[in-house]
């Protein structure tokens, strides 16, 4: 077989070329299946080297082992690379069979088995490998991939040829043809694999280009190239779309490209182009272009210089991206940002955002102003850095609740800020990311210090209004009580006086009558207290007086009644100015409050301090008070007793409110004192805590200049008379008592229980009466109306009005209406006698 050695050499060379080609392609593409194929063909090439050595050098069995082992390993690797190429899993069973096949090759050749026994297992296995490889290619091929079918068929034929090799090899006449068929199928398969590789690479490139085109379309990103030597400009499809052109109807040129640039941006473009070319730098910029339909688009352009081997620019390439929508979004975002800025900066509320560490990441001007810091000093800082420890604790407590609960919290925060002690209404909510996780908090706080102050002032006014309404209601009740009660007391006082005159002094009856008179006077005093409580004591006589004198009298009386184990200390300023007041009412105030102080310390002994000083009060200086600015006499009464709780202090000036035992207080003392002080345009303040005693401060306006005080009139001697007096009252007991008193004084009396009848009697004989003594409140005709009608008939006749109480009549009003005298029931005989004379 002389032909065999040249054929082996030719096949060896061809296989070596194939191995080299595969290896070269692998170096360029670095695909793993190319590497496996290259190794496979390289190993297959060694088969021919072993065969050539066997034919020309030595008939060694090891060369035959190398030949068949190389053929077996090469087939397995060829199948493995093909599976990688088509993306199929490599059957691992072939590895195990190959190992067994290699062992069989060693055993069969070394033991000099017959050719058929030695070669049949090996070439049968190779046949299976090649047929399976062909099957893989045929199965995975698509209808349009004829190359894969051809390769698959070639591998199958090659596998069949391998299977018939043990049987046809002994036929000498067929050997050259068999060798030629095997070599031809080998090269067809090898070249077919390369064709498939190039076809796949072409498809991948096409797919990559398609993806690039799609990516450019989606990203509105095109590319361009300007050949500086040939002045040729090339655009991608997306670049055409960006510029509003179609590739089939437009050929891009540099002039067309530059003419599309907005005139206002042409200088920017030229500067970037020239900078890229002159400095060989990559430059980018943003421009506006004008499309053929006159629409304006914003684009982002990158210039990149490509150089030749001599470092000279030969091409200018780059990308162009349509950023119109981004620009619109940026404009919208800027508008929203400006809107947000306007909202946050256009309010006096503090608006802020903090992270989980409590650091400020946003703060408006109002927030920074409250802290007295600049914006730069606030951002990145915590409340512990910006506020006092006490204030930061208050803020941190609310912040922690928001973070812990993950819910909004509305709370009042008392903070010390750059504006001083302030109250803020804080509305804080969790700041969450897109996944709903809390990453901080958002807060809006409003300074409600003024609102709180207004609310307190409103509460004070409401309390004052309620107190005034109570006083008004009691005053209305007091007026009615006073009138009826005085009418009841009048005959009691008058008749008891008459009884005392008729009964021998020292007798039991005289003493009983005296007790009746005493009780009547106490009742009269109680009526005056009730009228003072309702500020309806129309008989108060305000005169300039020095409180020092009143205090001296009151303290003398108090010291005589309070046990010696209670210490009373005085701090009375002799320089305190005069006040305009009713001395009796001042006496009453002092007695009421000092009695309360005594009751507070009487159980365990204690101390009572009484002070009087002249002070200057500025407007608004006293809390919860509307006293105008001026000089005041401050009367202070302090005790070391058990003190009062706030809820008790809120009620002490309410009528009939008392915490004392029933026999120790009526609940009117402080209410009366409050009414008197207010009537004198003053203020009464109380300071007390449980276990720390109580202090009452009474402020009364000091007067600097006043009219001369009228001297005390000399006491007149009671004179009797004989004149004729007309007595009018709708209460019969009063008429009888008054008649009896006047007759005791020597007067002639004509009395009526009806004012119209009395007027008729006077009208019939005006000269018969020398004086008229009439009640005020009567049915059909009141006392002042009767007086007016009588005066119309006889101007010179004296008229005295005697009333239990009338809101329409007092001493001053009586003088203004021409009434000659005014008396408040109950009155004693001496008062009536003196006024008549």
Order of alpha helices (4+ residues) and beta strands (2+ residues): alpha-alpha-alpha-alpha-alpha-alpha-alpha-beta-beta-alpha-alpha-alpha-beta-beta-beta-alpha-beta-beta-alpha-alpha-alpha-alpha-beta-beta-beta-alpha-alpha-beta-alpha-beta-beta-alpha-beta-beta-alpha-alpha-beta-beta-beta-alpha-beta-alpha-beta-alpha-beta-alpha-beta-alpha
